[in-house]
Amino acid sequence: MKIEFVGGAKSVTGSSYIIKDDDFTIMVDCGMFQGSKELKERNSLNLIYNPGKIDSLILTHAHIDHSGLIPKLVKNGFYGNIYATQATADLCSIMLPDSAHIQEMDTKWINKKRKKLDLEPVEPLYTADDAEKSLSNFVPVNYGDTIQINPRVHIRFRDAGHILGSSFVEMWIEEGDKKTKVVFSGDIGQKESAIIRDPDIVEDADILLIESTYGDRLHKSKEDTETEFISIINETHKGPGNIVIPSFAIERTQEIIYLLSKLFRSEKIPVIPVYIDSPLAISATEIFKKNSDCFDDEIKQIFSSGESPLDFPSLRFVRTTADSKKLNDEASGAIIISASGMCNAGRIKYHLMNNLYRPDSSVVFVGYQAEGTLGRRLVDGAKQVRIYGEDVIVNAKIHTLGGFSAHADRNGLLEWAGKISNPKLRVFVIHGEGEASTSLADELRTRYGFTTHVPDWGEIVDLETMKTEVASYAVSDTFTSLDRDIESLAEIISTINEKYKRAKNENKIKKIKHLQEDINDAKQMLAMIIDEL
């Protein structure tokens, strides 16, 4: 029996793992790579040699870094069941079509530039139709139910306390008289989250795949985070500046809404217009209300009293693009919550363009920022960033509030894993940047005596012998990506040069002047490549 690390190895995105032997091939998660150009290019690779041979897919939760390549997998031939909780299936029904829309819009913009340069158009990873078709594969499963997905394999979903519907998965695999239990952590949440229940615990396992997003860091306490949040709001509100919050549409936005409603009621902050400028977040909030069975007892009591913890008088939902642009022109002294949480897509980029240059505005990051994202550059202290091909000076105050994270921190992960009583537990540390994964692996080995391993991308591990091999897609020249960029640039320059020669020979000044547009487009494409390196 083998495990293949298709993604989520020494990175926090692209989570995808295949467990297989001669009788079955089961995938756990099918996430999109996000962040750096090198990571995003993996989305276009044929990581799965034959999707039709995958028997079934188990989805731990709806976040795009765990679910985002499902439409591509189905498009390429996967036809099996996708097992997930009902809330996860509901969230994917809005998130996957939204992701497809982003793929199509980005591709449309790129092809507009390529057409001007006489280059062949490129295809999106998948379309809205592909996303819609993939939804028919979902099979909702209840927390705690044990189901058989193969004659030799049973699984059970347990509450991971990360986002609405999130799970860790217990998998029992029979091999003759032997039964092996493998646990896939998904993403483990913090205790005492604002809306959903605390993570369940797992007490026994033979093999554990554990996330390590914050494997080398601790969060501020909820109390300190709330105090700092109040201070940022009150200080910024003294002037005309806005408070811009890049927020994940799922869970984080709803948690911020809930906290703001409490702060307004307690009069710890003044009444401020709050705009939710994310169609996805608006739809997700409705799904939250529908899946109240996932809430903790406190939120259930609020709902049962007739109040809504996800609403307050100054809350406004911005639905149309026209209203979003209008908001950029008119908002003053407001809180603007928009997606995406890492600032790599969506309406948040427009709000950053209109507020980063303002010293009276604040940008508050309330979630993890992956390497290579615009959000990460801002958190790391960039004084100037490029958004939509324009340089934007950073004068706004940049804040990071780690206490809002939906991920357990180092101590939380150690405590959760430490509940497993098996001293012979084998642990694969995944879903974290290299240093974070290695740090957590070292501590799990030192503290509990577990055997730990931090896999590389594309690594395949034989669980009997622990011998490893590397999948063909990961055995590639590290210069391949740069080679493609240089070849593309050479093609662009060659095309411009030919156009220039023809115009010069024909003595057509107008054509030469028009050629300046092609040159400017080429400069923009070059700037995009440099910006993503």
TORFIDREN-538270 format. One record per residue (C-alpha): residue in three letters; x, y, z. Coordinates in steps of 0.2 Angstrom, whole numbers. Layout:
 rest    px    py    pz
  ALA     X     Y     Z
...
//
This chain:
 rest    px    py    pz
  MET     0     0     0
  LYS     7    17    -5
  ILE     3    36    -2
  GLU     6    48   -15
  PHE     8    67   -11
  VAL     0    75   -26
  GLY     0    92   -17
  GLY     1   100     0
  ALA    19    94     3
  LYS    30   108     9
  SER    16   120     4
  VAL     0   126    11
  THR   -10   124    -5
  GLY   -14   111   -17
  SER   -19    98    -4
  SER   -21    81   -12
  TYR   -16    64    -7
  ILE   -19    47   -15
  ILE   -19    30    -5
  LYS   -18    15   -16
  ASP   -14    -3   -18
  ASP   -19   -16   -31
  ASP   -37   -16   -26
  PHE   -41     2   -24
  THR   -36    20   -28
  ILE   -43    33   -16
  MET   -40    52   -17
  VAL   -41    63    -2
  ASP   -44    81    -7
  CYS   -41    89   -24
  GLY   -35   107   -20
  MET   -29   121   -31
  PHE   -11   127   -29
  GLN   -10   146   -25
  GLY     3   158   -22
  SER    19   159   -32
  LYS    20   157   -51
  GLU    29   141   -49
  LEU    15   134   -38
  LYS     1   140   -49
  GLU     9   132   -64
  ARG     6   115   -56
  ASN   -13   117   -58
  SER   -10   115   -77
  LEU     0    99   -76
  ASN    -7    82   -78
  LEU    -4    77   -60
  ILE   -16    62   -62
  TYR   -11    50   -75
  ASN   -28    42   -77
  PRO   -42    51   -67
  GLY   -54    37   -72
  LYS   -45    25   -62
  ILE   -48    34   -46
  ASP   -62    25   -37
  SER   -68    39   -26
  LEU   -63    56   -19
  ILE   -64    61     0
  LEU   -66    80     3
  THR   -61    86    20
  HIS   -68   104    17
  ALA   -73   116     4
  HIS   -58   128     4
  ILE   -51   130   -13
  ASP   -34   124    -8
  HIS   -43   108    -4
  SER   -57   107   -17
  GLY   -52   119   -32
  LEU   -46   106   -44
  ILE   -61    95   -43
  PRO   -69   102   -59
  LYS   -53    98   -68
  LEU   -52    81   -62
  VAL   -70    77   -67
  LYS   -67    86   -84
  ASN   -52    74   -87
  GLY   -62    58   -83
  PHE   -65    55   -65
  TYR   -83    49   -63
  GLY   -83    42   -45
  ASN   -92    48   -29
  ILE   -85    63   -20
  TYR   -89    60    -1
  ALA   -91    76    10
  THR  -102    83    23
  GLN  -118    91    18
  ALA  -111   108    23
  THR   -96   105    13
  ALA  -106   100    -2
  ASP  -117   116     0
  LEU  -102   127     1
  CYS   -94   119   -15
  SER  -110   122   -24
  ILE  -105   141   -24
  MET   -86   140   -22
  LEU   -82   129   -37
  PRO   -93   139   -50
  ASP   -85   155   -42
  SER   -68   148   -45
  ALA   -73   143   -63
  HIS   -78   161   -66
  ILE   -61   168   -60
  GLN   -52   155   -71
  GLU   -63   161   -86
  MET   -61   180   -82
  ASP   -42   178   -80
  THR   -40   168   -96
  LYS   -51   181  -105
  TRP   -39   195  -100
  ILE   -24   185  -104
  ASN   -30   180  -121
  LYS   -35   198  -125
  LYS   -16   203  -123
  ARG   -10   187  -132
  LYS   -22   192  -147
  LYS   -14   209  -149
  LEU     3   200  -150
  ASP    -3   187  -162
  LEU    -1   173  -150
  GLU   -12   157  -148
  PRO   -26   159  -135
  VAL   -25   148  -119
  GLU   -39   138  -111
  PRO   -45   140   -93
  LEU   -42   126   -81
  TYR   -60   123   -81
  THR   -76   132   -85
  ALA   -93   136   -76
  ASP  -101   121   -85
  ASP   -86   110   -79
  ALA   -89   115   -61
  GLU  -108   113   -62
  LYS  -106    95   -69
  SER   -94    91   -55
  LEU  -107    95   -42
  SER  -117    79   -47
  ASN  -103    68   -40
  PHE  -105    74   -22
  VAL  -112    61   -10
  PRO  -116    70     7
  VAL  -111    60    23
  ASN  -115    64    41
  TYR  -102    67    55
  GLY   -99    51    64
  ASP  -107    39    51
  THR   -95    25    46
  ILE   -97    20    27
  GLN   -90     8    16
  ILE   -82    15     0
  ASN   -73    -1    -5
  PRO   -74   -19     0
  ARG   -58   -16    10
  VAL   -60     2    15
  HIS   -72    11    28
  ILE   -71    29    32
  ARG   -79    41    45
  PHE   -80    60    45
  ARG   -76    69    61
  ASP   -78    87    65
  ALA   -62    97    62
  GLY   -68   113    69
  HIS   -60   123    55
  ILE   -74   130    44
  LEU   -92   125    42
  GLY   -93   107    38
  SER   -74   104    39
  SER   -68    86    44
  PHE   -54    75    48
  VAL   -56    58    40
  GLU   -53    41    49
  MET   -50    27    36
  TRP   -49     9    40
  ILE   -40    -2    27
  GLU   -42   -21    28
  GLU   -27   -32    22
  GLY   -31   -50    26
  ASP   -32   -52    45
  LYS   -24   -35    47
  LYS   -33   -18    49
  THR   -23    -2    47
  LYS   -31    15    52
  VAL   -25    30    43
  VAL   -31    48    48
  PHE   -31    63    37
  SER   -32    79    47
  GLY   -38    90    34
  ASP   -36   107    43
  ILE   -38   107    61
  GLY   -47   122    69
  GLN   -44   132    85
  LYS   -54   129   101
  GLU   -67   141   105
  SER   -70   148    88
  ALA   -84   161    87
  ILE   -97   150    77
  ILE   -93   132    75
  ARG   -89   118    87
  ASP   -72   113    94
  PRO   -62   100    84
  ASP   -66    82    89
  ILE   -51    72    95
  VAL   -44    55    88
  GLU   -37    43   101
  ASP   -30    29    90
  ALA   -22    28    73
  ASP    -8    19    64
  ILE    -4    32    52
  LEU    -7    51    53
  LEU    -6    64    40
  ILE    -7    81    49
  GLU    -7    99    43
  SER     6   111    49
  THR     1   128    42
  TYR     6   136    59
  GLY    17   122    64
  ASP    31   134    70
  ARG    20   148    77
  LEU     8   153    91
  HIS    -7   163    89
  LYS   -12   178   100
  SER   -26   174   112
  LYS   -43   178   107
  GLU   -44   192   120
  ASP   -28   200   115
  THR   -34   199    96
  GLU   -51   207   100
  THR   -43   221   110
  GLU   -31   225    96
  PHE   -45   224    83
  ILE   -55   237    93
  SER   -40   248    94
  ILE   -37   248    76
  ILE   -55   252    72
  ASN   -56   266    85
  GLU   -40   274    79
  THR   -43   273    61
  HIS   -61   280    63
  LYS   -54   296    70
  GLY   -50   301    52
  PRO   -59   298    35
  GLY   -49   283    31
  ASN   -57   266    28
  ILE   -53   249    37
  VAL   -50   236    23
  ILE   -51   218    28
  PRO   -46   205    15
  SER   -55   190    21
  PHE   -59   172    16
  ALA   -77   172    10
  ILE   -80   156    20
  GLU   -80   156    39
  ARG   -68   171    42
  THR   -80   184    35
  GLN   -95   176    45
  GLU   -84   176    61
  ILE   -79   195    58
  ILE   -98   199    56
  TYR  -102   190    72
  LEU   -88   199    81
  LEU   -93   216    74
  SER  -111   213    80
  LYS  -105   210    97
  LEU   -94   225    98
  PHE  -108   236    91
  ARG  -120   230   104
  SER  -107   232   118
  GLU  -103   250   112
  LYS   -84   246   111
  ILE   -83   253    94
  PRO   -94   267    86
  VAL  -108   263    74
  ILE   -98   262    57
  PRO  -105   257    40
  VAL   -99   239    36
  TYR   -99   233    18
  ILE   -97   215    13
  ASP   -91   216    -5
  SER   -90   198   -10
  PRO  -104   189   -19
  LEU   -97   173   -13
  ALA   -96   178     5
  ILE  -115   184     4
  SER  -120   167    -3
  ALA  -109   158    10
  THR  -118   168    24
  GLU  -135   161    18
  ILE  -127   143    18
  PHE  -121   146    36
  LYS  -139   150    42
  LYS  -145   134    33
  ASN  -132   123    42
  SER  -135   128    60
  ASP  -132   110    65
  CYS  -114   114    64
  PHE  -114   128    76
  ASP  -108   128    94
  ASP  -121   130   108
  GLU  -119   148   111
  ILE  -123   153    93
  LYS  -138   140    93
  GLN  -145   149   108
  ILE  -144   166   100
  PHE  -153   159    84
  SER  -166   151    95
  SER  -170   168   104
  GLY  -175   175    87
  GLU  -159   186    85
  SER  -147   184    71
  PRO  -129   184    76
  LEU  -124   187    57
  ASP  -133   203    55
  PHE  -134   221    62
  PRO  -141   238    57
  SER  -126   245    48
  LEU  -121   230    39
  ARG  -123   231    20
  PHE  -121   218     6
  VAL  -113   224   -10
  ARG  -119   212   -24
  THR  -115   220   -41
  THR   -99   226   -49
  ALA  -106   243   -52
  ASP  -110   245   -33
  SER   -93   239   -29
  LYS   -85   252   -40
  LYS   -97   265   -32
  LEU   -91   260   -15
  ASN   -73   263   -20
  ASP   -78   281   -24
  GLU   -89   285   -10
  ALA   -84   275     6
  SER   -76   285    19
  GLY   -74   280    37
  ALA   -81   263    33
  ILE   -76   245    36
  ILE   -74   235    19
  ILE   -73   216    20
  SER   -69   208     3
  ALA   -62   193    -4
  SER   -50   185    -8
  GLY   -42   183     8
  MET   -24   182     1
  CYS   -28   196   -11
  ASN   -23   186   -26
  ALA   -41   188   -35
  GLY   -58   196   -32
  ARG   -64   213   -28
  ILE   -52   216   -14
  LYS   -38   221   -26
  TYR   -49   236   -31
  HIS   -51   241   -13
  LEU   -32   240   -10
  MET   -29   250   -25
  ASN   -40   264   -18
  ASN   -34   263     0
  LEU   -16   257     1
  TYR    -9   274    -4
  ARG   -19   283    10
  PRO   -10   285    26
  ASP   -27   287    35
  SER   -33   270    30
  SER   -29   253    38
  VAL   -28   236    30
  VAL   -31   222    43
  PHE   -26   204    38
  VAL   -36   191    48
  GLY   -29   175    39
  TYR   -14   165    33
  GLN    -5   173    18
  ALA     4   160     7
  GLU    21   163    -1
  GLY    20   173   -17
  THR     3   181   -14
  LEU     0   200   -14
  GLY    -6   198     4
  ARG    10   190     9
  ARG    20   204     1
  LEU    10   217    11
  VAL    12   208    27
  ASP    31   206    24
  GLY    32   225    23
  ALA    32   229     5
  LYS    32   248     2
  GLN    26   247   -16
  VAL    16   233   -24
  ARG     9   230   -42
  ILE   -10   228   -44
  TYR   -18   226   -61
  GLY    -1   232   -69
  GLU     0   248   -59
  ASP    12   252   -45
  VAL     4   257   -29
  ILE    13   265   -15
  VAL     9   258     2
  ASN     6   272    15
  ALA    -9   263    24
  LYS    -6   255    41
  ILE    -4   236    39
  HIS   -10   225    53
  THR   -10   206    55
  LEU   -21   198    68
  GLY   -16   180    69
  GLY   -29   176    83
  PHE   -43   176    70
  SER   -35   161    61
  ALA   -46   146    58
  HIS   -31   135    60
  ALA   -24   128    76
  ASP    -7   134    80
  ARG     8   124    85
  ASN     2   120   102
  GLY   -15   116    96
  LEU    -8   104    83
  LEU     3    96    96
  GLU   -11    94   109
  TRP   -23    87    95
  ALA   -10    74    89
  GLY    -4    70   107
  LYS   -21    62   110
  ILE   -16    47    99
  SER   -10    34   111
  ASN    -1    23    99
  PRO    18    26   102
  LYS    22    17    85
  LEU    12    30    76
  ARG    19    35    59
  VAL    16    54    55
  PHE    17    63    38
  VAL    18    81    41
  ILE     9    91    27
  HIS     0   107    22
  GLY    14   119    28
  GLU    29   128    21
  GLY    45   119    23
  GLU    51   126    39
  ALA    34   125    48
  SER    32   107    43
  THR    50   102    49
  SER    48   111    65
  LEU    32   102    69
  ALA    39    85    64
  ASP    54    88    75
  GLU    43    92    90
  LEU    31    77    87
  ARG    46    66    87
  THR    54    73   102
  ARG    39    75   113
  TYR    29    59   109
  GLY    42    48   101
  PHE    32    47    85
  THR    41    42    68
  THR    39    58    57
  HIS    42    62    39
  VAL    40    78    29
  PRO    37    72    11
  ASP    41    82    -4
  TRP    29    86   -18
  GLY    26    71   -29
  GLU    34    59   -17
  ILE    27    41   -16
  VAL    29    31     0
  ASP    27    12     2
  LEU    19    10    19
  GLU    26    -7    21
  THR    45    -4    17
  MET    44    16    19
  LYS    54    16     3
  THR    51    31    -8
  GLU    50    35   -26
  VAL    45    51   -36
  ALA    30    54   -47
  SER    35    58   -65
  TYR    27    75   -64
  ALA    38    80   -50
  VAL    54    75   -59
  SER    56    90   -70
  ASP    70   102   -73
  THR    69   117   -61
  PHE    72   128   -76
  THR    57   122   -86
  SER    45   136   -80
  LEU    58   150   -84
  ASP    62   141  -101
  ARG    43   143  -105
  ASP    43   161  -100
  ILE    59   166  -110
  GLU    52   156  -125
  SER    36   166  -124
  LEU    45   183  -122
  ALA    56   178  -137
  GLU    40   174  -147
  ILE    32   191  -142
  ILE    48   201  -147
  SER    50   192  -163
  THR    32   196  -168
  ILE    34   215  -163
  ASN    50   215  -173
  GLU    42   208  -189
  LYS    28   220  -188
  TYR    40   235  -186
  LYS    51   229  -201
  ARG    35   228  -212
  ALA    29   245  -206
  LYS    46   253  -209
  ASN    48   246  -226
  GLU    31   252  -231
  ASN    35   269  -223
  LYS    19   269  -213
  ILE    21   280  -198
  LYS     3   276  -192
  LYS     7   258  -191
  ILE    23   261  -181
  LYS    14   272  -169
  HIS     1   259  -167
  LEU    14   246  -163
  GLN    18   256  -147
  GLU     2   248  -140
  ASP     9   230  -143
  ILE    25   236  -135
  ASN    16   242  -119
  ASP     6   226  -119
  ALA    22   216  -119
  LYS    30   226  -105
  GLN    14   223   -95
  MET    16   204   -98
  LEU    34   205   -93
  ALA    30   215   -77
  MET    17   201   -73
  ILE    31   188   -75
  ILE    43   197   -64
  ASP    30   201   -51
  GLU    26   183   -49
  LEU    44   176   -48
//
